[in-house]
């Protein structure tokens, strides 16, 4: 189980009272779940059904964030290969790009809150669409689109501009509460809903992630980074 020294060490990294409250409640739930059992890292994960939760939206309460973060999603090996991903239909999509800031993105006029924004190159460099060492997703909202609508919208943006990340797919400055809780209590990044969304996005364009990790960026924000598997890797 998590020791007090482990809890205090993580809690010290949380900047707000709200973050500390989320972490405290998550720790209590995990302690209750682990009571009388071997340490979590020594146990085999339960064979749960595939996670049916909505992939990309900000959760409305601390309780929901804790429940989402502590639920065990499918193991990474259970993610189907790209050929098994089924694309979905979307209404008309409006694409846009900002050559100065190196953004590409899309929105769905019939669903005003649904949109995706990405950075495809570092500021100061000439915008080059095509193979990129990394693609940073800064905004991804499903809004009122059907399930996996945000995945489809992100995949279409990459396809529309011919962009393929060769090394990394990055969710930049994550604000999703369940992902923040997962990081605070030491769960793997691969178990977050955003990483699972990333797996679907990559699968839709014929790629897959070798692994996912949490990374604290230079501004102190939390990124979720997927490392792209080579095409010749098993």
MOMO-V601199 format. One record per residue. N is the residue number from 0. RES is the residue in one letter. BURIAL is 1 if it has 24 or more other C-alpha atoms within 12 Angstrom, else 0. D_FIRST is the distance of its C-alpha to the first C-alpha in whole Angstrom. Layout:
N,RES,BURIAL,D_FIRST
N,RES,BURIAL,D_FIRST
This chain:
0,X,1,0
1,X,1,4
2,X,0,6
3,X,0,10
4,X,0,11
5,X,0,10
6,X,1,10
7,X,0,14
8,X,0,15
9,X,1,14
10,X,1,16
11,X,0,19
12,X,0,20
13,X,1,20
14,X,0,24
15,X,0,25
16,X,0,24
17,X,0,24
18,X,1,21
19,X,1,19
20,X,0,19
21,X,1,18
22,X,1,15
23,X,1,14
24,X,1,15
25,X,1,13
26,X,1,10
27,X,1,11
28,X,1,11
29,X,1,8
30,X,0,6
31,X,0,10
32,X,0,9
33,X,0,6
34,X,0,8
35,X,0,9
36,X,0,8
37,X,0,8
38,X,0,5
39,X,0,6
40,X,0,9
41,X,0,10
42,X,0,11
43,X,0,15
44,X,0,15
45,X,0,17
46,X,0,21
47,X,0,21
48,X,0,25
49,X,0,26
50,X,0,24
51,X,0,27
52,X,1,27
53,X,1,29
54,X,1,28
55,X,1,30
56,X,1,30
57,X,1,29
58,X,1,27
59,X,0,28
60,X,0,25
61,X,1,22
62,X,0,21
63,X,0,22
64,X,1,21
65,X,1,17
66,X,1,18
67,X,1,19
68,X,1,17
69,X,1,14
70,X,1,16
71,X,1,16
72,X,1,20
73,X,0,22
74,X,1,21
75,X,1,23
76,X,0,26
77,X,0,26
78,X,1,28
79,X,0,32
80,X,0,34
81,X,0,37
82,X,0,39
83,X,0,37
84,X,1,37
85,X,0,39
86,X,1,41
87,X,0,42
88,X,0,45
89,X,1,45
90,X,0,48
91,X,0,50
92,X,1,48
93,X,0,49
94,X,1,48
95,X,0,48
96,X,1,48
97,X,0,48
98,X,0,50
99,X,0,50
100,X,0,46
101,X,1,45
102,X,1,44
103,X,1,44
104,X,1,43
105,X,1,44
106,X,1,44
107,X,1,46
108,X,0,49
109,X,0,48
110,X,0,45
111,X,0,45
112,X,0,41
113,X,1,40
114,X,1,40
115,X,1,39
116,X,1,39
117,X,1,39
118,X,1,40
119,X,1,41
120,X,1,42
121,X,0,42
122,X,0,44
123,X,0,47
124,X,0,48
125,X,0,50
126,X,0,49
127,X,1,48
128,X,1,47
129,X,0,47
130,X,0,44
131,X,1,41
132,X,0,39
133,X,1,37
134,X,1,37
135,X,1,35
136,X,1,34
137,X,1,35
138,X,1,35
139,X,1,35
140,X,1,35
141,X,1,36
142,X,1,38
143,X,0,40
144,X,1,40
145,X,0,39
146,X,1,35
147,X,1,35
148,X,1,38
149,X,1,36
150,X,1,35
151,X,1,39
152,X,1,40
153,X,1,38
154,X,1,40
155,X,1,43
156,X,1,43
157,X,1,42
158,X,1,45
159,X,0,47
160,X,1,47
161,X,0,47
162,X,1,43
163,X,1,41
164,X,1,38
165,X,1,38
166,X,1,35
167,X,1,33
168,X,1,32
169,X,1,31
170,X,1,30
171,X,1,31
172,X,1,29
173,X,1,27
174,X,1,27
175,X,1,25
176,X,1,23
177,X,1,20
178,X,1,20
179,X,1,20
180,X,1,17
181,X,1,15
182,X,1,16
183,X,1,15
184,X,1,11
185,X,1,12
186,X,1,13
187,X,1,16
188,X,1,19
189,X,1,21
190,X,1,19
191,X,1,21
192,X,1,24
193,X,1,26
194,X,1,25
195,X,1,26
196,X,1,29
197,X,1,30
198,X,1,30
199,X,1,32
200,X,1,34
201,X,1,35
202,X,1,35
203,X,1,38
204,X,1,40
205,X,1,39
206,X,1,36
207,X,1,33
208,X,1,30
209,X,1,28
210,X,1,25
211,X,1,24
212,X,1,22
213,X,1,21
214,X,0,24
215,X,0,25
216,X,0,29
217,X,0,31
218,X,0,32
219,X,0,28
220,X,0,27
221,X,1,25
222,X,1,26
223,X,1,25
224,X,1,27
225,X,1,28
226,X,1,30
227,X,1,33
228,X,0,33
229,X,0,36
230,X,0,39
231,X,0,39
232,X,0,36
233,X,0,34
